[in-house]
């Protein structure tokens, strides 16, 4: 992971996208955080159960509230640069049982996706689906 301002360690990926592009949940679950978080800006964290969570940061706005249920593909935020970076992007991270996992390194047993700027990014999981 990388550090910014000496405080936060990132373990996810940064995906460049146009400001205002929809950010969609990769799988269904319950929103456990929808607020500003230092180093991540406007952030949404979705608990998918069984210790699996997805984190979406740098958003310009958040479309869900803490405690709400979301479904796969549902818009949860809009891309922005609230994390302090110079360009609009989505910070995306997966956590399994509290440990960060590189979304690009997951297995191929089942597919999960989110749609951003008309492109589909495929992320795969081992046991979460």
Z-matrix of the N, CA and C atoms (Angstrom, degrees):
N
C 1 1.453
C 2 1.503 1 110.59
N 3 1.297 2 115.42 1 162.21
C 4 1.457 3 120.57 2 178.51
C 5 1.517 4 110.07 3 -111.39
N 6 1.323 5 115.81 4 158.88
C 7 1.468 6 121.21 5 -179.89
C 8 1.524 7 109.36 6 -113.99
N 9 1.321 8 114.41 7 142.97
C 10 1.454 9 121.26 8 173.72
C 11 1.516 10 106.86 9 -127.32
N 12 1.302 11 117.92 10 133.42
C 13 1.459 12 124.20 11 179.76
C 14 1.525 13 112.04 12 57.96
N 15 1.330 14 118.72 13 19.25
C 16 1.446 15 122.55 14 175.91
C 17 1.520 16 115.26 15 67.16
N 18 1.336 17 118.72 16 14.72
C 19 1.453 18 119.56 17 -174.70
C 20 1.525 19 114.15 18 -120.62
N 21 1.314 20 117.99 19 -39.17
C 22 1.452 21 121.24 20 -171.11
C 23 1.518 22 109.48 21 -115.33
N 24 1.316 23 117.51 22 136.13
C 25 1.454 24 122.17 23 173.91
C 26 1.517 25 108.66 24 -105.42
N 27 1.332 26 116.47 25 124.43
C 28 1.458 27 121.70 26 -179.80
C 29 1.526 28 109.80 27 -95.58
N 30 1.324 29 115.65 28 142.69
C 31 1.469 30 121.30 29 178.56
C 32 1.519 31 111.28 30 -131.16
N 33 1.305 32 117.30 31 10.93
C 34 1.459 33 121.28 32 -177.35
C 35 1.515 34 111.60 33 -108.59
N 36 1.329 35 114.99 34 -154.57
C 37 1.456 36 121.93 35 -179.69
C 38 1.521 37 108.82 36 -123.04
N 39 1.319 38 116.24 37 150.23
C 40 1.457 39 122.45 38 174.89
C 41 1.526 40 106.75 39 -109.54
N 42 1.325 41 115.65 40 123.80
C 43 1.458 42 121.97 41 -176.18
C 44 1.522 43 108.11 42 -114.70
N 45 1.320 44 117.13 43 114.85
C 46 1.462 45 120.93 44 179.06
C 47 1.521 46 109.72 45 -65.76
N 48 1.328 47 115.96 46 138.29
C 49 1.462 48 121.26 47 179.21
C 50 1.519 49 108.62 48 -160.78
N 51 1.299 50 115.87 49 159.78
C 52 1.460 51 121.33 50 178.67
C 53 1.520 52 110.40 51 -69.22
N 54 1.328 53 115.43 52 141.56
C 55 1.464 54 120.37 53 176.80
C 56 1.522 55 109.56 54 -57.05
N 57 1.322 56 115.53 55 136.43
C 58 1.456 57 121.62 56 178.96
C 59 1.513 58 114.84 57 89.99
N 60 1.345 59 117.91 58 -8.32
C 61 1.464 60 120.31 59 177.27
C 62 1.522 61 109.66 60 -61.92
N 63 1.344 62 117.74 61 144.71
C 64 1.467 63 119.36 62 -179.10
C 65 1.524 64 112.64 63 -69.80
N 66 1.315 65 115.52 64 140.82
C 67 1.460 66 122.99 65 172.30
C 68 1.511 67 105.51 66 -108.11
N 69 1.338 68 117.46 67 127.33
C 70 1.458 69 122.17 68 -174.52
C 71 1.526 70 111.12 69 -118.51
N 72 1.315 71 115.88 70 144.06
C 73 1.469 72 121.36 71 178.69
C 74 1.528 73 109.71 72 -64.46
N 75 1.325 74 116.44 73 137.74
C 76 1.466 75 120.63 74 179.82
C 77 1.525 76 111.96 75 -77.05
N 78 1.331 77 116.84 76 -20.35
C 79 1.471 78 121.63 77 -179.98
C 80 1.526 79 107.57 78 -160.20
N 81 1.302 80 116.07 79 163.39
C 82 1.460 81 120.47 80 178.96
C 83 1.516 82 111.83 81 -69.68
N 84 1.332 83 115.75 82 157.30
C 85 1.455 84 120.55 83 178.26
C 86 1.509 85 111.27 84 168.29
N 87 1.330 86 115.69 85 -165.24
C 88 1.466 87 122.95 86 -179.76
C 89 1.527 88 109.20 87 -115.06
N 90 1.321 89 115.89 88 134.40
C 91 1.470 90 121.76 89 178.54
C 92 1.525 91 108.32 90 -73.38
N 93 1.327 92 116.35 91 122.06
C 94 1.471 93 119.68 92 179.03
C 95 1.530 94 111.93 93 -106.14
N 96 1.340 95 117.05 94 -12.75
C 97 1.459 96 121.15 95 175.27
C 98 1.516 97 108.11 96 -152.53
N 99 1.320 98 116.45 97 131.63
C 100 1.464 99 123.35 98 174.70
C 101 1.519 100 105.89 99 -147.07
N 102 1.324 101 116.13 100 84.00
C 103 1.457 102 121.04 101 -171.25
C 104 1.524 103 108.93 102 -166.78
N 105 1.330 104 115.86 103 179.64
C 106 1.450 105 121.08 104 175.47
C 107 1.521 106 109.03 105 -81.09
N 108 1.344 107 117.09 106 136.91
C 109 1.456 108 122.90 107 178.91
C 110 1.521 109 107.83 108 -136.62
N 111 1.333 110 116.80 109 125.58
C 112 1.455 111 120.47 110 -177.06
C 113 1.524 112 111.43 111 -52.91
N 114 1.329 113 114.95 112 131.47
C 115 1.458 114 121.85 113 179.44
C 116 1.515 115 113.54 114 89.64
N 117 1.340 116 117.47 115 -19.00
C 118 1.460 117 122.01 116 -179.38
C 119 1.524 118 111.82 117 -118.21
N 120 1.329 119 118.05 118 -12.31
C 121 1.454 120 121.17 119 -177.04
C 122 1.517 121 111.06 120 69.40
N 123 1.338 122 116.05 121 -145.28
C 124 1.464 123 120.74 122 175.81
C 125 1.528 124 107.21 123 -69.90
N 126 1.325 125 116.53 124 120.50
C 127 1.457 126 120.87 125 -172.28
C 128 1.521 127 111.12 126 -130.19
N 129 1.326 128 115.13 127 149.33
C 130 1.463 129 122.53 128 171.59
C 131 1.518 130 107.08 129 -124.99
N 132 1.339 131 116.58 130 131.84
C 133 1.463 132 121.62 131 174.34
C 134 1.521 133 106.98 132 -120.68
N 135 1.333 134 115.80 133 127.39
C 136 1.461 135 122.19 134 179.78
C 137 1.523 136 108.97 135 -113.16
N 138 1.341 137 115.59 136 127.77
C 139 1.468 138 122.00 137 175.15
C 140 1.517 139 107.25 138 -92.90
N 141 1.328 140 116.04 139 118.02
C 142 1.466 141 121.85 140 -177.36
C 143 1.532 142 112.20 141 -94.54
N 144 1.326 143 117.50 142 0.98
C 145 1.463 144 121.23 143 -177.98
C 146 1.513 145 111.33 144 90.71
N 147 1.315 146 116.12 145 164.75
C 148 1.467 147 122.71 146 179.50
C 149 1.526 148 113.40 147 54.67
N 150 1.329 149 117.09 148 27.36
C 151 1.455 150 120.74 149 177.60
C 152 1.509 151 115.00 150 83.58
N 153 1.345 152 118.80 151 6.21
C 154 1.464 153 122.11 152 -178.92
C 155 1.520 154 110.54 153 -98.97
N 156 1.344 155 116.33 154 130.33
C 157 1.455 156 122.38 155 178.70
C 158 1.523 157 109.44 156 -135.99
N 159 1.325 158 115.60 157 150.78
C 160 1.463 159 121.06 158 172.69
C 161 1.522 160 108.06 159 -123.00
N 162 1.334 161 115.53 160 143.11
C 163 1.454 162 122.43 161 -176.76
C 164 1.526 163 108.02 162 -123.74
N 165 1.331 164 115.14 163 133.55
C 166 1.459 165 122.53 164 -178.17
C 167 1.529 166 107.48 165 -126.75
N 168 1.331 167 117.79 166 113.47
C 169 1.450 168 120.84 167 -175.21
C 170 1.517 169 113.82 168 -121.42
N 171 1.339 170 115.90 169 176.44
C 172 1.459 171 127.06 170 179.83
C 173 1.526 172 112.74 171 73.88
N 174 1.319 173 119.14 172 11.38
C 175 1.460 174 122.57 173 -173.62
C 176 1.523 175 112.66 174 -66.20
N 177 1.334 176 116.29 175 149.71
C 178 1.463 177 120.18 176 174.05
C 179 1.523 178 110.11 177 -84.87
N 180 1.334 179 116.64 178 -25.63
C 181 1.463 180 120.70 179 175.46
C 182 1.519 181 109.32 180 -153.99
N 183 1.336 182 114.77 181 158.16
C 184 1.462 183 122.82 182 -179.35
C 185 1.527 184 107.93 183 -117.62
N 186 1.339 185 117.54 184 134.25
C 187 1.465 186 122.56 185 -175.25
C 188 1.523 187 113.81 186 -102.33
N 189 1.327 188 117.98 187 -1.53
C 190 1.468 189 121.91 188 -176.43
C 191 1.520 190 109.31 189 -127.90
N 192 1.319 191 116.03 190 167.25
C 193 1.466 192 121.19 191 178.23
C 194 1.518 193 109.82 192 -121.31
N 195 1.322 194 114.83 193 155.64
C 196 1.457 195 120.90 194 176.29
C 197 1.530 196 108.71 195 -54.43
N 198 1.333 197 115.52 196 133.96
C 199 1.451 198 121.66 197 178.94
C 200 1.515 199 114.38 198 94.43
N 201 1.333 200 117.77 199 -15.41
C 202 1.462 201 119.15 200 -179.38
C 203 1.525 202 111.18 201 -76.80
N 204 1.336 203 115.73 202 151.61
C 205 1.462 204 122.39 203 176.39
C 206 1.518 205 108.00 204 -91.52
N 207 1.327 206 115.91 205 140.21
C 208 1.463 207 120.95 206 177.26
C 209 1.516 208 108.81 207 -126.45
N 210 1.319 209 115.42 208 155.98
C 211 1.459 210 120.81 209 177.72
C 212 1.530 211 108.91 210 -112.36
N 213 1.318 212 116.11 211 162.55
C 214 1.464 213 121.21 212 178.73
C 215 1.518 214 109.07 213 -58.27
N 216 1.312 215 117.04 214 131.37
C 217 1.449 216 122.30 215 178.15
C 218 1.516 217 115.04 216 87.13
N 219 1.321 218 117.99 217 -6.94
C 220 1.464 219 121.34 218 179.80
C 221 1.520 220 110.31 219 -71.02
N 222 1.343 221 117.28 220 137.80
C 223 1.456 222 120.01 221 176.37
C 224 1.519 223 108.77 222 -69.64
N 225 1.342 224 115.31 223 129.33
C 226 1.461 225 121.32 224 -179.29
C 227 1.522 226 112.68 225 -118.58
N 228 1.337 227 116.97 226 -15.48
C 229 1.464 228 121.16 227 -177.05
C 230 1.520 229 108.98 228 -165.29
N 231 1.338 230 115.45 229 178.33
C 232 1.463 231 122.64 230 173.93
C 233 1.526 232 108.44 231 -126.83
N 234 1.315 233 115.74 232 139.54
C 235 1.466 234 122.13 233 -177.50
C 236 1.526 235 110.82 234 -60.82
N 237 1.320 236 115.46 235 141.68
C 238 1.463 237 120.56 236 177.29
C 239 1.510 238 111.69 237 -155.50
N 240 1.333 239 116.00 238 -153.33
C 241 1.461 240 121.01 239 177.57
C 242 1.525 241 110.23 240 -138.55
N 243 1.329 242 116.35 241 36.03
C 244 1.467 243 120.93 242 -176.39
C 245 1.521 244 113.62 243 -71.83
N 246 1.332 245 117.39 244 -6.64
C 247 1.465 246 120.24 245 178.48
C 248 1.511 247 113.57 246 -84.19
N 249 1.329 248 117.24 247 0.06
C 250 1.453 249 120.79 248 177.35
C 251 1.518 250 114.62 249 99.91
N 252 1.326 251 118.48 250 0.21
C 253 1.456 252 120.77 251 179.50
C 254 1.528 253 109.92 252 -80.79
N 255 1.332 254 117.16 253 166.28
C 256 1.465 255 122.28 254 -175.86
C 257 1.517 256 113.99 255 -82.23
N 258 1.312 257 118.13 256 -18.56
C 259 1.471 258 121.21 257 -176.77
C 260 1.517 259 109.37 258 -127.66
N 261 1.311 260 115.69 259 159.55
C 262 1.458 261 119.09 260 179.20
C 263 1.528 262 109.60 261 -75.44
N 264 1.322 263 114.89 262 140.82
C 265 1.463 264 121.27 263 -177.87
C 266 1.526 265 108.63 264 -167.01
N 267 1.303 266 115.00 265 166.48
C 268 1.461 267 121.83 266 172.90
C 269 1.520 268 108.16 267 -111.14
N 270 1.328 269 116.73 268 127.98
C 271 1.464 270 120.70 269 169.96
C 272 1.519 271 105.76 270 -93.45
N 273 1.334 272 117.21 271 126.06
C 274 1.457 273 122.48 272 -176.45
C 275 1.517 274 109.62 273 -127.78
N 276 1.323 275 115.85 274 130.08
C 277 1.468 276 121.70 275 -177.62
C 278 1.520 277 109.45 276 -140.80
N 279 1.311 278 115.95 277 146.55
C 280 1.459 279 123.89 278 174.74
C 281 1.525 280 107.67 279 -114.39
N 282 1.317 281 116.12 280 138.09
C 283 1.471 282 120.62 281 173.25
C 284 1.521 283 108.48 282 -126.64
N 285 1.323 284 114.95 283 133.92
C 286 1.460 285 121.95 284 176.71
C 287 1.515 286 107.15 285 -120.59
N 288 1.338 287 115.22 286 116.70
C 289 1.465 288 122.11 287 -177.81
C 290 1.530 289 111.13 288 52.54
N 291 1.340 290 115.66 289 41.07
C 292 1.448 291 122.35 290 176.73
C 293 1.513 292 115.62 291 84.93
N 294 1.323 293 117.39 292 -10.59
C 295 1.460 294 121.10 293 -178.11
C 296 1.521 295 110.77 294 -98.31
N 297 1.337 296 118.02 295 130.74
C 298 1.462 297 119.97 296 179.38
C 299 1.522 298 111.37 297 -67.20
N 300 1.327 299 115.23 298 140.30
C 301 1.463 300 122.56 299 177.22
C 302 1.512 301 108.78 300 -124.94
N 303 1.311 302 117.07 301 139.37
C 304 1.455 303 121.03 302 176.53
C 305 1.526 304 108.28 303 -71.28
N 306 1.341 305 118.40 304 117.39
C 307 1.465 306 119.69 305 -178.25
C 308 1.517 307 112.74 306 -59.78
N 309 1.332 308 117.64 307 -28.93
C 310 1.457 309 120.66 308 -178.73
C 311 1.524 310 112.02 309 -75.87
N 312 1.325 311 118.68 310 -12.62
C 313 1.455 312 121.14 311 -175.56
C 314 1.521 313 114.39 312 -102.88
N 315 1.323 314 117.36 313 7.70
C 316 1.464 315 119.11 314 -177.52
C 317 1.524 316 111.27 315 -72.72
N 318 1.327 317 115.81 316 161.01
C 319 1.469 318 122.52 317 179.42
C 320 1.507 319 112.11 318 -72.46
N 321 1.336 320 118.31 319 -172.91
C 322 1.458 321 122.74 320 -174.65
C 323 1.525 322 112.90 321 -118.23
N 324 1.333 323 118.41 322 20.46
C 325 1.460 324 120.13 323 -176.85
C 326 1.521 325 113.13 324 -68.31
N 327 1.329 326 118.17 325 -32.86
C 328 1.458 327 119.94 326 176.88
C 329 1.518 328 109.09 327 -149.95
N 330 1.312 329 117.29 328 150.93
C 331 1.465 330 120.63 329 -175.96
C 332 1.514 331 111.95 330 -100.55
N 333 1.326 332 116.21 331 140.04
C 334 1.462 333 122.70 332 171.62
C 335 1.521 334 105.23 333 -133.03
N 336 1.320 335 117.74 334 145.89
C 337 1.454 336 118.96 335 -177.40
C 338 1.516 337 111.14 336 -144.55
N 339 1.308 338 114.62 337 162.64
C 340 1.453 339 120.97 338 164.36
C 341 1.520 340 106.97 339 -137.63
N 342 1.321 341 115.93 340 150.25
C 343 1.456 342 121.19 341 -177.22
C 344 1.519 343 108.59 342 -103.54
N 345 1.308 344 115.65 343 131.59
C 346 1.453 345 120.92 344 -178.40
C 347 1.520 346 108.34 345 -142.40
N 348 1.312 347 117.63 346 123.00
C 349 1.472 348 123.38 347 178.36
C 350 1.522 349 112.32 348 53.62
N 351 1.323 350 117.04 349 38.37
C 352 1.451 351 120.42 350 176.22
C 353 1.520 352 114.43 351 78.43
N 354 1.317 353 118.23 352 -1.25
C 355 1.461 354 121.26 353 179.75
C 356 1.520 355 109.08 354 -107.43
N 357 1.312 356 117.33 355 146.04
C 358 1.458 357 121.01 356 175.36
C 359 1.520 358 108.83 357 -102.75
N 360 1.330 359 115.07 358 127.07
C 361 1.451 360 120.87 359 175.07
C 362 1.520 361 106.42 360 -105.73
N 363 1.309 362 118.60 361 125.07
C 364 1.447 363 122.43 362 -178.14
C 365 1.529 364 109.68 363 -94.15
N 366 1.314 365 115.32 364 126.40
C 367 1.456 366 121.98 365 173.38
C 368 1.526 367 106.18 366 -122.52
N 369 1.280 368 117.17 367 144.43
C 370 1.451 369 121.29 368 -175.53
C 371 1.517 370 111.07 369 -124.05
N 372 1.324 371 115.36 370 149.36
C 373 1.458 372 119.22 371 -179.45
C 374 1.528 373 110.01 372 -126.33
N 375 1.316 374 115.94 373 165.11
C 376 1.457 375 120.75 374 -179.03
C 377 1.513 376 112.42 375 -96.82
N 378 1.326 377 118.32 376 -43.93
C 379 1.463 378 119.31 377 -175.11
C 380 1.517 379 114.00 378 -134.51
N 381 1.322 380 118.68 379 2.71
C 382 1.458 381 119.17 380 -171.93
C 383 1.524 382 113.72 381 -80.54
N 384 1.300 383 119.90 382 -18.61
C 385 1.464 384 121.34 383 -176.68
C 386 1.520 385 112.54 384 -98.93
